Amino acid sequence: MEKNVAANKPAIARSVLSKRVLGDQYSLYSYLLRIVRRKGGIRVLIALPLLAGMADPLSAQPNAPPPANLCDTPGHHQFDFWVGRWDVFRSDTNQLVAHSLVEQLYSGCAVRENWMALQSAGGGSINVYQPKARQWRQLWADSANSLNDYSGGLRGKTMVLTGTSLGPSGAVTRVRMTYEPQKDGSVVQTGYDLPGAGKRWQLRYQFVYRPAKP
C-alpha cells in the first residue's frame, strides 16, 4: 500500500501544483473533493489533508461592497441642465437647424452630445469634469474634420468654455462657448471666435435648445 501511495503522490502533486500555479482555487478545491468522494481510492489518503486545510472558495468569498460612484459630486452635476433630447433653433430666425441628444454616461463621469444637423456638418462632443482642476473639459469633432478643445466652468449659472478650434487646413482659432439655462427649460448656446490677433470676441452663432417634441 505504501508503494501505491508513493506512486500516486507525484501525479496528485503535479495536478495540485498546476492548479495552484494557475491560481484557480475553485478548480483545486473541486479536484480534491472529487478524489475524496471516490470510495476506497488510495488518493484519499493524500487528498484529505489538503482538503481539510481549505475552505469552500464560494462560501469563503466575502460580500464585496459596491464600488463607490466617484462621479456623484456637485461638480459632476453642473452640466445636468444640458442633458436631454433637444430640437435646436437659430435664435435670430427661429429656424430648426438640428436635433441633439445629450446623455450622461459612464456612471455620470461624462456628458456626451450627438449633434444631428439638418444641413451643415454633424458632430459630437465628450464633456468631462476634472475635480482637481475644478473645471470642465470638452472635445468636439465633426464631419467637417474640425477638432475643438475647450475648458472652463460655471460662472454664476452659465457654463463658459474657452479653447481652440483646429480646422482641416491646420489653422487654429481661439473659440468660446456659453450655455445658459432658461426658466422655460430651454438652453441658449452662444459661440464666439477671436480671429487673428484680435482682442474682442466676435459672435459666430447662437442656438436655442428646446425639449424635443415626442
LINPEKA-V630588 format. One record per pair of residues at least 12 apart in sequence whose ideal C-beta (glycine too) atoms are under 10 Angstrom apart, sorted by sequence separation. I is the first residue (numbers start at 1). J is the second residue. D is the distance in Angstrom with one decimal. If there is no record, write none. Layout:
BEGIN
I,J,D + I,J,D
END
This chain:
BEGIN
15,27,9.7 + 16,28,6.4 + 19,31,6.4 + 32,44,9.7 + 35,47,4.0 + 36,48,6.1 + 86,98,8.4 + 87,99,6.0 + 88,100,5.4 + 101,113,7.2 + 102,114,7.9 + 112,124,6.7 + 113,125,4.8 + 126,138,7.2 + 127,139,8.2 + 137,149,7.9 + 138,150,4.2 + 149,161,9.7 + 150,162,6.4 + 151,163,6.1 + 162,174,7.5 + 163,175,6.0 + 177,189,6.4 + 178,190,4.9 + 191,203,7.7 + 192,204,6.0 + 193,205,9.9 + 15,28,8.5 + 18,31,9.9 + 19,32,9.3 + 34,47,8.7 + 35,48,8.6 + 86,99,6.9 + 87,100,7.9 + 100,113,5.9 + 101,114,4.6 + 102,115,9.3 + 112,125,7.0 + 113,126,8.3 + 125,138,5.3 + 126,139,5.5 + 127,140,9.3 + 137,150,7.2 + 138,151,7.4 + 148,161,9.2 + 150,163,3.7 + 162,175,7.4 + 163,176,7.8 + 177,190,6.9 + 178,191,8.3 + 190,203,7.1 + 191,204,4.5 + 192,205,9.0 + 32,46,9.1 + 33,47,8.2 + 36,50,9.7 + 85,99,7.8 + 86,100,4.4 + 100,114,6.9 + 101,115,8.6 + 111,125,8.4 + 112,126,5.3 + 113,127,7.5 + 125,139,6.4 + 126,140,8.4 + 136,150,7.9 + 137,151,5.1 + 138,152,8.3 + 149,163,4.7 + 150,164,8.3 + 161,175,8.7 + 162,176,4.7 + 163,177,8.6 + 176,190,8.5 + 177,191,5.2 + 178,192,8.2 + 190,204,8.5 + 191,205,4.7 + 192,206,9.7 + 16,31,7.6 + 32,47,4.6 + 35,50,9.1 + 36,51,6.0 + 85,100,7.6 + 86,101,7.6 + 99,114,8.7 + 100,115,5.4 + 101,116,7.5 + 111,126,7.7 + 112,127,7.1 + 124,139,9.5 + 125,140,4.2 + 126,141,9.0 + 135,150,10.0 + 136,151,6.6 + 137,152,8.7 + 148,163,6.2 + 149,164,5.7 + 150,165,9.2 + 161,176,6.9 + 162,177,8.0 + 176,191,7.3 + 177,192,7.5 + 190,205,7.4 + 191,206,7.4 + 15,31,6.3 + 16,32,7.8 + 31,47,8.3 + 32,48,8.4 + 35,51,8.1 + 36,52,9.8 + 84,100,8.5 + 85,101,5.4 + 86,102,6.9 + 99,115,8.3 + 100,116,6.7 + 110,126,5.8 + 111,127,4.2 + 112,128,9.7 + 124,140,7.2 + 125,141,7.8 + 135,151,5.5 + 136,152,6.1 + 148,164,7.1 + 149,165,8.2 + 160,176,7.2 + 161,177,4.9 + 162,178,9.7 + 175,191,6.9 + 176,192,4.4 + 189,205,8.1 + 190,206,4.6 + 191,207,8.2 + 15,32,9.3 + 32,49,9.8 + 84,101,8.1 + 85,102,7.8 + 98,115,5.8 + 99,116,4.5 + 100,117,9.3 + 110,127,6.5 + 111,128,7.8 + 123,140,6.2 + 124,141,6.8 + 125,142,9.2 + 135,152,6.1 + 136,153,5.6 + 147,164,8.8 + 148,165,4.7 + 149,166,7.7 + 160,177,7.7 + 161,178,7.6 + 175,192,6.8 + 176,193,7.6 + 189,206,7.1 + 190,207,7.9 + 32,50,5.6 + 33,51,6.5 + 82,100,9.3 + 83,101,9.6 + 84,102,5.9 + 85,103,9.1 + 97,115,9.8 + 98,116,5.8 + 99,117,8.5 + 110,128,5.3 + 111,129,8.4 + 123,141,5.9 + 124,142,7.5 + 133,151,8.0 + 135,153,4.5 + 136,154,8.5 + 147,165,7.5 + 148,166,7.4 + 159,177,8.1 + 160,178,5.3 + 161,179,8.0 + 174,192,8.9 + 175,193,5.1 + 176,194,7.6 + 188,206,6.7 + 189,207,4.7 + 12,31,8.9 + 31,50,9.6 + 32,51,4.4 + 83,102,5.1 + 84,103,8.8 + 98,117,4.5 + 99,118,7.8 + 109,128,6.9 + 110,129,8.5 + 123,142,2.7 + 124,143,9.9 + 134,153,6.6 + 135,154,9.4 + 146,165,6.1 + 147,166,4.6 + 148,167,9.8 + 159,178,6.7 + 160,179,8.2 + 174,193,6.6 + 175,194,7.5 + 188,207,7.3 + 189,208,7.9 + 12,32,8.8 + 15,35,9.4 + 31,51,9.5 + 32,52,9.5 + 82,102,5.3 + 83,103,6.7 + 97,117,6.6 + 98,118,6.0 + 106,126,9.9 + 109,129,7.9 + 122,142,6.4 + 123,143,6.3 + 133,153,8.8 + 134,154,9.7 + 146,166,6.8 + 147,167,8.5 + 158,178,5.4 + 159,179,4.1 + 160,180,9.6 + 173,193,5.3 + 174,194,4.0 + 187,207,8.7 + 188,208,5.6 + 189,209,6.5 + 29,50,9.6 + 32,53,10.0 + 33,54,9.4 + 81,102,9.8 + 83,104,5.5 + 97,118,5.9 + 98,119,8.8 + 105,126,8.5 + 108,129,9.3 + 121,142,4.6 + 122,143,5.3 + 123,144,7.7 + 130,151,8.3 + 138,159,9.5 + 140,161,9.8 + 145,166,9.2 + 146,167,5.7 + 147,168,9.2 + 158,179,6.8 + 159,180,7.9 + 173,194,7.1 + 174,195,8.3 + 186,207,10.0 + 187,208,7.5 + 188,209,7.5 + 28,50,8.5 + 29,51,7.6 + 32,54,7.3 + 80,102,9.9 + 82,104,9.9 + 96,118,6.7 + 97,119,7.2 + 98,120,8.0 + 102,124,9.8 + 105,127,9.9 + 106,128,9.2 + 120,142,8.8 + 121,143,4.5 + 122,144,9.1 + 123,145,9.9 + 145,167,7.8 + 146,168,6.9 + 157,179,9.6 + 158,180,4.9 + 159,181,8.8 + 173,195,6.4 + 174,196,9.6 + 186,208,5.5 + 187,209,4.2 + 12,35,7.6 + 28,51,9.5 + 33,56,9.0 + 79,102,8.5 + 95,118,9.2 + 97,120,7.4 + 99,122,9.9 + 101,124,9.1 + 102,125,9.1 + 104,127,9.8 + 120,143,9.1 + 121,144,4.0 + 123,146,7.6 + 125,148,7.9 + 127,150,8.7 + 130,153,9.5 + 136,159,7.1 + 138,161,5.6 + 140,163,9.1 + 144,167,8.2 + 145,168,4.1 + 155,178,8.5 + 157,180,7.1 + 158,181,8.2 + 173,196,8.8 + 186,209,5.9 + 187,210,8.5 + 80,104,7.7 + 95,119,9.9 + 98,122,8.0 + 100,124,9.2 + 120,144,8.0 + 121,145,8.7 + 123,147,9.9 + 129,153,8.6 + 136,160,9.5 + 137,161,8.7 + 139,163,9.2 + 144,168,6.8 + 145,169,9.4 + 152,176,8.3 + 156,180,9.3 + 157,181,6.2 + 174,198,8.6 + 184,208,9.9 + 185,209,9.4 + 186,210,4.8 + 187,211,9.6 + 29,54,5.6 + 79,104,8.5 + 83,108,10.0 + 98,123,9.8 + 102,127,8.9 + 111,136,8.6 + 113,138,8.9 + 115,140,8.6 + 117,142,8.5 + 121,146,7.7 + 123,148,9.1 + 125,150,8.5 + 136,161,6.6 + 138,163,7.6 + 140,165,8.4 + 141,166,10.0 + 147,172,10.0 + 148,173,9.2 + 150,175,7.3 + 152,177,8.5 + 154,179,9.6 + 157,182,10.0 + 176,201,5.9 + 185,210,7.8 + 186,211,7.4 + 28,54,7.5 + 29,55,8.4 + 30,56,9.9 + 117,143,8.6 + 135,161,9.0 + 137,163,8.9 + 149,175,9.2 + 150,176,8.0 + 152,178,9.1 + 165,191,9.7 + 175,201,9.1 + 176,202,10.0 + 182,208,8.2 + 184,210,8.3 + 185,211,5.9 + 8,35,9.7 + 29,56,6.5 + 30,57,9.2 + 77,104,9.2 + 86,113,9.2 + 88,115,8.0 + 111,138,8.7 + 113,140,8.3 + 115,142,7.4 + 146,173,9.8 + 148,175,6.2 + 150,177,6.5 + 174,201,8.6 + 177,204,9.4 + 182,209,9.2 + 184,211,9.3 + 15,43,9.9 + 29,57,5.5 + 76,104,8.8 + 80,108,9.3 + 83,111,6.5 + 88,116,9.1 + 115,143,9.9 + 159,187,9.3 + 165,193,7.2 + 176,204,9.3 + 177,205,9.5 + 178,206,9.4 + 179,207,10.0 + 180,208,9.9 + 181,209,9.5 + 182,210,9.4 + 25,54,7.8 + 28,57,8.6 + 29,58,8.6 + 82,111,6.9 + 83,112,9.7 + 85,114,9.9 + 86,115,9.7 + 88,117,8.7 + 146,175,10.0 + 148,177,8.6 + 175,204,8.0 + 12,42,10.0 + 16,46,9.1 + 25,55,9.4 + 26,56,9.0 + 27,57,9.4 + 83,113,9.5 + 86,116,10.0 + 88,118,9.2 + 158,188,9.2 + 159,189,9.3 + 160,190,9.9 + 161,191,9.9 + 162,192,9.0 + 164,194,9.8 + 179,209,8.5 + 12,43,5.9 + 16,47,8.9 + 25,56,9.9 + 26,57,4.8 + 29,60,9.6 + 76,107,9.6 + 77,108,7.8 + 79,110,9.9 + 80,111,8.5 + 82,113,7.9 + 173,204,9.8 + 11,43,8.4 + 25,57,4.7 + 26,58,7.1 + 76,108,5.6 + 79,111,5.0 + 127,159,9.3 + 158,190,9.4 + 162,194,9.3 + 8,41,9.0 + 9,42,10.0 + 13,46,8.4 + 24,57,9.4 + 25,58,9.9 + 71,104,8.9 + 76,109,7.0 + 78,111,9.6 + 8,42,5.7 + 9,43,9.1 + 12,46,5.2 + 16,50,6.7 + 76,110,9.2 + 127,161,8.7 + 7,42,8.6 + 8,43,5.3 + 11,46,9.6 + 12,47,7.0 + 25,60,9.0 + 26,61,9.9 + 71,106,7.6 + 72,107,8.0 + 73,108,8.9 + 76,111,8.9 + 140,175,9.5 + 9,45,9.7 + 71,107,5.7 + 72,108,6.0 + 125,161,9.8 + 5,42,5.8 + 8,45,8.7 + 9,46,6.1 + 13,50,9.9 + 70,107,7.7 + 71,108,4.2 + 72,109,9.5 + 140,177,9.1 + 4,42,4.9 + 5,43,8.5 + 8,46,6.4 + 12,50,8.4 + 69,107,5.7 + 70,108,8.9 + 71,109,4.0 + 4,43,9.4 + 8,47,9.8 + 68,107,10.0 + 69,108,6.9 + 70,109,7.0 + 71,110,8.2 + 138,177,8.1 + 162,201,9.4 + 165,204,9.9 + 5,45,5.9 + 67,107,8.7 + 69,109,8.9 + 1,42,7.3 + 4,45,9.5 + 5,46,6.8 + 148,191,9.8 + 1,45,8.9 + 82,127,8.5 + 79,127,6.2 + 79,128,9.9 + 79,129,7.6 + 78,129,7.0 + 76,128,9.1 + 77,129,8.8 + 125,177,9.8 + 76,129,4.8 + 75,129,5.1 + 74,129,9.8 + 75,130,8.6 + 76,131,8.0 + 73,129,7.9 + 75,131,5.9 + 71,128,9.3 + 78,135,10.0 + 79,136,6.9 + 71,129,7.5 + 73,131,6.8 + 78,136,7.3 + 75,134,6.5 + 79,138,9.5 + 71,131,9.0 + 75,135,8.8 + 76,136,9.6 + 70,131,8.6 + 75,136,8.6 + 79,153,9.8 + 78,153,7.2 + 79,154,8.9 + 78,154,5.3 + 81,157,8.3 + 82,159,7.6 + 75,153,8.4 + 81,159,8.4 + 75,154,9.1 + 78,157,9.7 + 79,159,6.5 + 78,159,7.1 + 102,187,9.0 + 100,187,9.7 + 100,189,9.5 + 115,207,10.0 + 113,209,9.9 + 82,179,5.9 + 89,186,9.1 + 91,188,6.9 + 81,179,7.8 + 88,186,9.9 + 91,189,9.2 + 81,180,9.2 + 82,181,7.8 + 87,186,9.8 + 88,187,9.4 + 91,190,8.3 + 79,179,7.8 + 81,181,4.1 + 86,186,8.5 + 80,181,9.5 + 81,182,9.3 + 84,185,8.7 + 86,187,7.6 + 88,189,8.1 + 84,187,8.5 + 86,189,10.0 + 81,185,8.9 + 83,187,9.9 + 81,186,10.0 + 82,187,5.7 + 81,187,6.4 + 82,189,8.7 + 100,207,9.0 + 102,209,8.2 + 97,205,9.1 + 98,207,7.8 + 100,209,6.4 + 97,207,6.9 + 97,208,9.9 + 98,209,9.3 + 101,212,8.6 + 100,212,8.4 + 92,205,9.4 + 99,212,6.7 + 91,205,8.6 + 92,206,7.2 + 94,208,8.1 + 96,210,9.4 + 90,205,7.6 + 91,206,4.2 + 90,206,7.3 + 91,207,6.6 + 89,206,9.9 + 90,207,6.5 + 91,208,5.3 + 89,207,6.7 + 90,208,7.8 + 88,207,5.1 + 89,208,4.9 + 88,208,7.0 + 89,209,8.3 + 86,207,9.4 + 87,208,9.1 + 88,209,5.4 + 89,210,6.6 + 86,208,9.2 + 87,209,7.7 + 88,210,7.6 + 86,209,4.2 + 87,210,5.3 + 85,209,9.8 + 86,210,6.4 + 87,211,7.6 + 88,212,9.4 + 84,209,7.9 + 86,211,6.5 + 87,212,4.9 + 84,210,9.8 + 85,211,7.2 + 86,212,5.6 + 87,213,6.8 + 82,209,7.5 + 84,211,6.2 + 85,212,4.4 + 81,209,9.8 + 84,212,7.8 + 85,213,9.6 + 85,214,9.5
END
